[in-house]
Amino acid sequence: MSSGGKTVSEDLVREPAALESRNLIIGWAKETANGGVNRLPQALGIAARDGIGLGWVKAIFATAVEEAKAKKAWVAPASKTELTPKAEPLPPVTRTRSVALKAAPKPENELAPAAVPSTPSTPKAEPEPTLKAGPENEPAKAKAENALPKALPAITRTRSLVPAPQVLPEVAEETEEEETEEALVDETSPGLPVPAGEIILSGTALERVELLNRKHAVIGNYGGKCLVLGWEKWPVDETVLIPAYQRFEDFRNRYSNWTAEKQSDEGTKKVPLGKYWLSHPKRHTYDGVVFEPGAGAVVSGNRLNLWRGFAVEPKRGSWKLLRNHIYRVLGAGDRQAGRYIIRWLAWTLQNPGRAAEAVLVFQGGEGAGKGTLARAMLKIFGAGGLPISDPNHLTGAFTGHLHHCVFMFLDEAFWAGSQQAASKLKSYVTEGTITIRPMYAGPFVVKNLLHIMMASNSDWVVPADHGARRYAVFKVSNARVGNLDYFAAMYAELEAGGIEGMLYDLLRLRLGGWHPKEIYKTAALVEQKQHSLRGLDAWIEGMLQNGALPVPYSAKYPNRCLTMHLAAAAKEFDRYTNESLIAKKLQSLFRVTEFNNKVRRGWVFPELAECRRLWELRNGGSWPWHYVEDEPGVPAKWRTFGD
């Protein structure tokens, strides 16, 4: 193969790139020149990755075209520089840059969307064909469309690096500027491909390595182990790819029925593909993994960032029906409740790299539409979202699934009566870090980025003690239960661009310095506190509800009770308590005073209305008392048994 007195083999001798890459590019040049798929964009991508000069690649393709013309195997196009491909060309190489979300300015009107810099989004990957295994000598297949290396960003802006591949550019001298501006992939993610959930293994050994690189990478340190990461389809939503890990042995077994031809001094021999990829210098390898929204695809220390940005592109669209559902059903018509929910959602989307530190809780009947909002949020977060319906996934021994989680939806997955579950949930809400315990590796600590939403039909949803400040609980209206047309219309709107519109509007919503910890206190939260009462608190609340002490001292003094009677009643709720603990509790709550009748000691309580006021002050909300007045205009007082 010659042109202008030079042969391709002579050029190869002078070219410092890897032999396999050079041979691959030459093969593509011949294929293109003889009427096959235009492989120039793929060749340029490989050249950019391996440091091969772009001028050399273009010269190889031009030489192939000239030789094909000389042999009359190529149909001459109208222009000297045009190629007429036999199939649709691949899209151009794109340059990607990571863009972090910026805090929105303080609002003039906090509910009105405001203009902010255009929000970039993750480009959607083309659907991948299904992985089909075959014997060592597979039948001839059409070669898979090779996807050029692209960055895997958090939120990206794309820029075309190569013109449309229908036209072969004039052969030009290689320049330093061309190498810098037109060939190199972003330095934060060199050679990183768009992940593929399924691939077709075909082509040469090097092509198969490139295909496996689209799905796999070796992680040098994941919980103290060296494992193979693979992007797998998520059973909950197969359009979403999630990271999964395999040991080397399992990876070799996975691809043991595929081979690659390896050249050696003894000739060509076939090697199992899994083993070949693991030992190949061009396999993708990272020292570790992180999950950092807003950071680049590869961060310092050669660590792969598992954050892949939002799964949908923010753009204008109508989500009016869901917004009305938030205010009228989830907020039960309380405008302040609806406003808090909207703000919580906006803060979560604008701050995926910071934990919310407040749980959004919906409690109500089945079929009221509690999970509709959560499903929309899961669609937005994609691999960064996690629905949990099994309590073991929250409290179990293995928590690797939390490593790449930003938004967690607990759907009937939590039982507030479980002390273990209560402790685990509290740590996920309040702690700055969480411990990840993968199945095949040791535990390690990561930054807590969780934003938690809960929904339940149960009366008791969360373990809210008297000082609970991290649960925003809303009693959902049952007005739309069983209204199939209502929900069908809302789902249709969301599918028709409503989810994208919701993301677009909430990213632009001005929040100022608002934080989800500014809980909107509702009667539903107080109800959860009431359900959570245990021990002496439950005993005291019962006395206040009944308006009577265990054994009133006398009809004249119904607000007095002997210590022995108080202790006997309290031990029915807490068998380990004693008179000293009871006295300390009552003094701290109600400032009771001691009296002594020269035979027994006892305690004097303030008026019932004052005790109830102090109880509400301690528990942070208006309490649902059984009665508040003995008669109209007369506050309730302590009663005796005869009252």
TACORLIN-V625735 format. One record per helix or strand of 3 or more residues. SS is the DSSP state (~ for helix, > for strand). FROM is the first residue (numbers start at 1). LEN is the number of residues. Records with the same first field share a line. If there is no record, write none. Layout:
SS=FROM-LEN + FROM-LEN
This chain:
~=8-7 + 19-15 + 40-11 + 54-17 + 176-8 + 187-3 + 205-11 + 248-7 + 273-7 + 320-11 + 335-16 + 370-15 + 392-4 + 400-3 + 419-12 + 484-25 + 523-9 + 535-12 + 563-8 + 579-12 + 608-12
>=94-5 + 156-5 + 216-7 + 225-10 + 237-10 + 259-6 + 267-6 + 288-3 + 303-3 + 359-5 + 385-4 + 407-5 + 433-4 + 444-4 + 451-6 + 471-5 + 560-3 + 593-4 + 601-4 + 629-3
